[in-house]
Amino acid sequence: MPAIDAAAKGTSGAVKRYKEFASKNAIMLVLLALVLVIGIINSSFFSLSNIRNILIISSVRVIIALGVGGILITGGTDLSAGRTVGLASVIAASLLQRPDYADRMYRTLPLLPVIVPIALAVLAGLVVGLLNGLVVAKLKVPPFITTLGTMVIVYGVASIYVDRPPRGAQPIGGLRPDFTKIGTGYLGPNGDLSIPYLILVAAAIIVCYWIMLNKTRLGKNIYAIGGNSRAATVSGVNVPKNLILVYAIAGCLYGLAGALLAARTGGATNNYGMSYELDAIAACVIGGVSTAGGIGKISGMITGVLIFEILNNGLVILGVNAYWQQVIKGIIIVAAVAVDIRKYLAKR
């Protein structure tokens, strides 16, 4: 009898652990199941070339998600991320057009080292990030309202920048090959086994952000602010200063992502980055970053982005209508946040 009771308790404990795991990772499990179904329906989904393509697209998305994820951990949000990416894209692209391109934006501009326009794109992102941080930290305006306002402002600025009367806002093309190589080049032999530069850049950014979030005082302060900002203040954390830094770093990441996006696609428009912030927020939440603040890991952000991009890619391969793709993504975002909020309420 004691042996039977012990076995029953062991089984009960295992079932309980499985239920807890399923509850905590419900959205991720559903998405993984969808991925498996897509792969079974269309075997090309799991081909090496398709996986490589997913990783290339995810590289830029991961950089954006890191910036958004850091802000979410503080208990905030950033709706301006996508439009900041778009602004950075048009800035970098406009300064790196070929001299012989007929529709060159700056006809008398000398050839600049590639790093200079990229740095200016990052600087533009930094300005937007600092603006968000200052308004949130100093004026105490809620992050949602602050970044909603800057989202509209930044889109307007990007549209004005590319507006060339009398033709209006035109796509920026004819980018220099030494710039586009960053987005399309690779290390190793030609083929699916090569390592794209974008993946290497994303990996370097991931390592740096992981160190910042896990090994520095700023990282500890980010979690402390998200967990309880009042307690963090009492313990000596300069909350306004740290919030400004978080938003500034995020802005720099958006700026870099915008430049890399232009390099990958070979052009840019004022509509680049549209809804990227929603995808980043959804990816972070799917990856375990809490919208309530104080909880989140780099590994979760990366996993969320990969799962989201795999789902996007799978829907395209299956030929799902583009409008239905938006419906599905919207449902996933709402479901992910709902699950996250339920977990937060259960802990209270």
N, C-alpha and C positions, 0 to 999 in steps of 0.2 A: 504493500500500500504506500509506504513512504516513497518508494521508487516511482510508482505511478503518479503520485502527487507532484514529485519533483519534475517528472517529464511533462506533466500537464502545465505546470508553472513555466517551464522552459518554453514550451510551445506558445503559451499565452504571451510571454514576454517577447518572443520573436514576432508574433503577429502584431503586437502593439508597436514594436519598432518599425515594422514595415508600413503600418498605417501612418505613423508619424512622418516617416520619410516621404510617403506618397502625398500627405497633406502639405508638407513644406515645399515639395517640388512638383505640385500638380500640373502647373502650366508647362514646365519643362518636359515632363513625361508625356503630356498630350502632344506637344510639338515633335518630340522624338518619335512618337508613334506615327505622326503624319509623315515625317521624313522617311520612315521605313516603308510606309504604304506607297509613297511617291516612287521610291527606289524599286519596289517590286513591280509597280505598273510600268515604269520606264527605266530599264537597266542602265541607260546612258547617263542617268542622274549621278551614279556613283563612278563614272569614268574619271581617270586621272586628270584629263584636261578640264573637265567641268569642276572638279574639286579645286584645281589650281586657279580657275577663274573666280570661284567663290572666295578663295583666300585673298586674291588681288583686290576684289571689290571690298572685302571686309577690312582690309588694311586701313583705308581711309576712315571707314565707319568706326573702327575701334578707337582711333585717335580722338574722334568726336565724342564717343561714348565715355572715354576716360575723363574728359573735361566735364561732361554732364554728370557722370557718376560721382565725382568729387563734390559737386554742388549738392547733389541729392543727399549725400551722406551728412552734409551740414544741416539738412532739413529744408533746403531751398529747392529751386528749380530754375531752368534756363530755357525759355522759349525763343531766345534770339540766336541760338547756336547755328541753326540752318542758314539763316540770312547772313550771319557773320561769315560763314563758309563761302557763301555766294559773293560777298564783298571782297574777300581775300582772293577769290578765284579771278575776278575781273581785274583786280589790281595787278596781280602777278602776270596774267595773260597779256594785258595791254602793254606791259613793259618788256615783254619777251617775244615780240613778233619778229618775223624775218624781215630784213631790210628790203627785200624785193617783193614783199607782199603788197598787192595793189591797194588793199583797204587798210593799210597800217594806221593805227590810231595816232601815234606820234611819229610823224614822217622824218623829223630831223633829230630824233633821239639817237645818240650813239649806242653801240652795242655795250650792254651792261653785263658784268659778271653775273651768272645765274643766281648766285647767292644773294645779290642785292635786292632784286624784286621779291624773292622769297622772304627775305628779312622784312621788307616793307609790308608784305602780306601779313606776316606774324605781328608786326607793329600795329597794323590796322585792327587785328583781332585783340591785341592787348588794350588798345584804346577803348574798344567796346566793352571788354571785360572789366576794365577799371571803372568805366561809367556805371555798369551794373553794380559792381561792388560798392562803390561810393554811395549810390542811391539806396541800396539795401542796408548797408552798415551805418551810414551817417543820417540819412533821412528817414530810416525805419519804414520804408515803403515795402510791402510784401513782395518777395521775389517774383511771384506770378505776374503781378501788375507791372513791376519794373521791367522785366524781360519781355513782356508783351509789348510795352511801349517801345523799347529799344529794337524789338523785332521789326516793327513798322518803320521806325526811323532808319534803320540800317538798310532795309529794302529800298526805301526812298533814295537814300544816298547812293546805293549801287546803281539804281535805275538812272539817276541824274548823271552819274559818272560815265555810263556807256551811251547816254543819249547824244546823238550826233545829228543835229538839225541839218537839212530838212527831213532826213530819212528816219529819224527817231532812234530808239535803242536797237542796236544791231549786235548780233553775236560776234565775239572776238575770236578770230581764227588765225591761221598762218603762223603758228608758234614755232619757235626755233627748235631744231632737232636736239640740241644739247640740253634743252629743258624737258622736252617730251620724253627723252630717254630715261629720265628719272621715273616717269610713270609707266613706261613700257619696256625698259631695259631689264636685264637679268644677269645673274652670275651663273657660270657653268655652261654645259653644252646646250645647244639649241634643242628645245623640246619640252615636254611636260616635266622633266626632272630638273630643269633649271630653277634657280631661286630668284624671283623678281625683286628688283630693288625696293619696291613698295613694301614688300613683306619684311625686308631687313630694316627699313626705316621704322615701320610700325613696331617691330620687335625691340628696337633700341628705345623708342618712346615708352613702351610698356615697362621695360626694365627701369628706366629713370623714374617713371611715375610710381612704380611699386616701391622703390627705395624711398621716394618722398613720402608716400602714404604710410609706410610701415617702419621706417628707420629714422625719421626726423621728428623734431618737436612739432613742426607744422602739421604733420600727419596725425599725431596724437591729438593735437588741438582740434583738428577737423572732426574726428570721432567724438571728442568731448562736447563740442558745440552741438553736434547733431543729437547726441544723447540727452543733453540737458544744458541749454545755453546759460541759464541762470547759475547752475552749479559750476559751470566752467568759469563764469565771471568771478564767482566767489573764490574759486581755487587759484585765481591769478591769471587766467587766460585773457589776453586782449582780444575779445571777440570781434570788434569792428575791424581791427587790423588783419586778423586771420581770414575773415570773410572777404575782405578786399583782395587778399592774396589768392584765395581760392578762385574767385571770379576772374582775376587777372591771368592766372595760369590757364584756366579754361579757355579764355579768349585767345591766348597764344596757341593753344592746341587747335582751336577752330581755324585760326589764320594759317597754320601749317597745313592742316587738312585741306583747306581751300586751294592752296598752291599745288598740292599733290594731286587734287582732283582735276585741276586744269591741265596738269602735266599728263595725267592718265588719259583724259578724253581728247586732248589736243585743241582745246578751246574753252570758252566760258561765256556765260550770259548772266544777266541780272537775276535770272530765275534759278540759278544753281543753288543747291542746298535746301530747296523748298521741302518742308516736312521732315528734314533730317533730324531735327530736334526731337520729334515725336518718336521716330524710329530708335533714336539713342535712348530716350527715356524708357521706352518699352523694353529694349534690349537689357538695360540695366536692371529693371524691375524683374524681368524674367530670370536674370542672373543672380537674383537675391539681394539687390540693393533696395533698402527700404525707403519708401517715399516719406516715412515718418522721421527718417534721419538716424544717424548713429550706427547703421549696419550696412556693410557692403565690402566686397573683395574684388581685387583686380581680376582674379580668375573667373569670377561670376560675370563681370562685365564682358570679358572676352567671350565666354561661353554664350551669353545672351546674344551678342552680335552675330556669332557664327550660326546659332540656331535660327535667328531671324533671317539672315541672308540665305541660309539653306532653304528655308521655307519660301522666300521670295523666288529663288532660283527654281525650286520645284514647281511652283505655281505657273511659272512661265513655260517650263518644259511640258507641263500637262496641258498648256494652251488655255488656261483659265483667263477669262475676260479681264482686262486691266481694271475695269470698274469694280468687278467682284473682288479683285485682289485688294483694293482699298477697303472694301467692306470687311474682308477677312482680317486684315491688319488692324482695323479699328476695333473689331471684336476682341482680338488678342490683347490689345492695349488695355481695354476696359476690364477684361477678365483678369489680366495680370495685376492691375492695380487693386481690383476687388479682393483677390486672394491675398495680396500683401496687407491690405487694411484689416482683413479678418484675422490674419496672424498677429498683427499689432494689437487688435482689440482683445484677442485671446490671452495675451501676455499681461494685460492690465489687471 
